Every structure is written in structure tokens, then in C-alpha cells.
Amino acid sequence: MIGFTRAPSTLYSNLLRRNANAEMQTQLAKAEQELASGVKSDIYKSLGPSASEALNLNASLERDEAQIAANNLLGGRLDTMSGALGSMGEAVQRTLDLSLANAGTNGGTAEGIQIEAKASLDALLSMANVNYGGIPLFAGPSDGTSAIQDYDSARADTGLTPKAVIDGVLANGLDTAADAAARIAELDAIFDNTAANPEQTFDGLFFTGATGGAPMSVGIGDGITVTYGVQANDEAFRQVFQGLAMLASTDVSEIDDPAAYETWISTANDRLSAGLAGLLDSRMKLDTASARIDEANTRMEDRASLYKSRVAEMVEVDSYEAATTITALETQLQASYAATARLSQLSFLNFMR
């Protein structure tokens, strides 16, 4: 029995070649894209079951990067607060050194204490109102623009001026040790927030931030939190403000009574010393919190590097393999085009020759 096999038509053969060429051109374009970008064109399809791992790693990366950015902002805030406290401490220390040199009796430089105290008070006011990102650092959770009222300006809510109130206390004189003790008691009530008139307490007269604020706890990643909170109405601030106000409002060299002089200047020195120690303690706590933030960021950055390396292994394309694929596809296309060209030149006349 003789069988006959029907050859495909020329039209059908051309159609098959066109489809094959189109498929190879698509593969070539894909390979060229992967070689240029360095990653697979359809990442999750190529990963198969490992796609969930890549998704989880990318989610962890985004979460850590967001936490690192938030930590950087918080670290910058704490570092600025620490630097401001350091500047405050230096200003207070200059006045304290001069005042200690004249404690007990006038050591010959008492005339300069008032000038130095005024300069230190101005510096303290400036540093206490320092802002970070437009937010006052020592005002607590306040929406205001400052933490401390200007010493020579009246408050908008009460109309009282800190300087005027302090000068009013000292208007009764420092003629004797008893006078000095009485004036100190009045000032203690103001700066301890125990004065009968709430408008003439430190919080009502000097502080313009949010009172009663608790220390803030902030998460820094991996379930770790840091607690911080330094406000301009903390005890350390009130102590240094009182000591500086006592020395800035009075020329101690003009206190004639030795006992009154000693009582006044020794009390001012005690307030400055205690407040200075408190500022230093606050600064150390801020530096400790900042160091913990740096450690957390370092840990997350190291982890991010590992995650990125693993993701790269999963999604990146081997450049040598991609180049080899491109070369192979180009060779196949050239061969197909050559075959198509030869077939297009065939005719029945050529066959009859």
C-alpha cells in the first residue's frame, strides 16, 4: 500500500516561521531588559514558591528603613537637647565660678557677678527656647513656640513680667541677714511653684510650655523603647534660674551687712550648684538614650544588609547567563531569517530547470 504525505502549504509554513520569530523576539527583548536592569523581568513568577520569602523580606526591609528614619529624627532631637544643656551648663558654670570666688566676703571681683549673671541668664533663656524642626525642645507636649517667657517681656495671659515680679520681691531690701532670709523665702515660693498666687509661680510666670507632662516612651525597633523628657520647668531649671535671678537682680557688692551678703550669695551658689548637677544628670540620660538609638539603628542596618543580599540572590540575573541567552536567540533569529529568505526565492520555474 502506497501512502502519500501532504506537505504543509507555503503560506502555513511562513505563518509558523513568523510566529516562531515573534516568540524569539519577545524572548530576546526580555533577555535584553534583564541584562540592562540586572533583575528578572517577572520576579515573582520566576521565584515560584520562594516568592513569599521575597515578599516577607521586602516588608521587613521597608519596616526597618522606616524605623531607622524615625530613629534618626529622634536621635537628632535628643542630641540637640543634650548640646543645649551643655551650653546652659557652661553659662551657669561661669557665673558660679565667679560667685564662689566671692563667697563669704567680697573677694575683689564681686562687682562683676551681676554682669556675668545677666549674661548667663540671657544664654539660659536662649538655650531653653531652642527649637528642632520648629518645635521647642524643652516645652513638653506643647503646641507653642517657646518654653520660657522672655525675662523683660510681659506674658500675654497674665500681663506679668518675670523681671518686674523679681524686682518687686527685692524692693523690700537686703539690709540684714533676716531681710535676706525673708527675700529668699519669697523667691523659693516662686521657683518651687508654691507661691499663694499661681500667676507668680515659676510655671505661671516663666514657663510657657505644657505643665504636668510625663516622660515620653518611644519605640526604637525590635520591641525596645527609650524614655526621655526634659522640660524647662524641671527642678534643675528652676534652681539655676533662681540662682541667676538672685545674682542678676542685685549688685551683691552693694550689700553692706556681711551676714546678709553671705546669706544671699551662699544661697544663690547652692541653687546654682544643685541646678547644674541636675542639668548634667539630664544630659547624661539624653546621651544614654541617644546611644541606645544608635545601637538599634546599627542592628537594623546590619540586618537590612543581610536581607538585601538575600533578595538580590533571588531576583538578580546572572549577567553572563543573560548575555549567553541573548547570543543564542540572535543566532536562532538570524538562521530563521536566512531560511525565510532562501525559501522566498524558490519558484516552480527554478524547479523545472
C-alpha positions, 0 to 999 in steps of 0.5 A: 500500500502506497501512502502519500504525505501532504506537505504543509502549504507555503503560506502555513509554513511562513505563518509558523516561521513568523510566529516562531520569530515573534516568540524569539523576539519577545524572548530576546527583548526580555533577555535584553531588559534583564541584562540592562536592569540586572533583575528578572523581568517577572520576579515573582513568577520566576521565584515560584514558591520562594516568592513569599520569602521575597515578599516577607523580606521586602516588608521587613526591609521597608519596616526597618528603613522606616524605623531607622528614619524615625530613629534618626529624627529622634536621635537628632532631637535628643542630641540637640537637647543634650548640646543645649544643656551643655551650653546652659551648663557652661553659662551657669558654670561661669557665673558660679565660678565667679560667685564662689570666688566671692563667697563669704566676703567680697573677694575683689571681683564681686562687682562683676557677678551681676554682669556675668549673671545677666549674661548667663541668664540671657544664654539660659533663656536662649538655650531653653527656647531652642527649637528642632524642626520648629518645635521647642525642645524643652516645652513638653507636649506643647503646641507653642513656640517657646518654653520660657517667657522672655525675662523683660517681656510681659506674658500675654495671659497674665500681663506679668513680667518675670523681671518686674515680679523679681524686682518687686520681691527685692524692693523690700531690701537686703539690709540684714541677714533676716531681710535676706532670709525673708527675700529668699523665702519669697523667691523659693515660693516662686521657683518651687511653684508654691507661691499663694498666687499661681500667676507668680509661680515659676510655671505661671510666670516663666514657663510657657510650655505644657505643665504636668507632662510625663516622660515620653516612651518611644519605640526604637525597633525590635520591641525596645523603647527609650524614655526621655523628657526634659522640660524647662520647668524641671527642678534643675531649671528652676534652681539655676534660674533662681540662682541667676535671678538672685545674682542678676537682680542685685549688685551683691557688692552693694550689700553692706551687712556681711551676714546678709551678703553671705546669706544671699550669695551662699544661697544663690551658689547652692541653687546654682550648684544643685541646678547644674548637677541636675542639668548634667544628670539630664544630659547624661540620660539624653546621651544614654538614650541617644546611644541606645538609638544608635545601637538599634539603628546599627542592628537594623542596618546590619540586618537590612544588609543581610536581607538585601543580599538575600533578595538580590540572590533571588531576583538578580540575573546572572549577567553572563547567563543573560548575555549567553541567552541573548547570543543564542536567540540572535543566532536562532533569529538570524538562521530563521531569517536566512531560511525565510529568505532562501525559501522566498526565492524558490519558484516552480520555474527554478524547479523545472530547470 
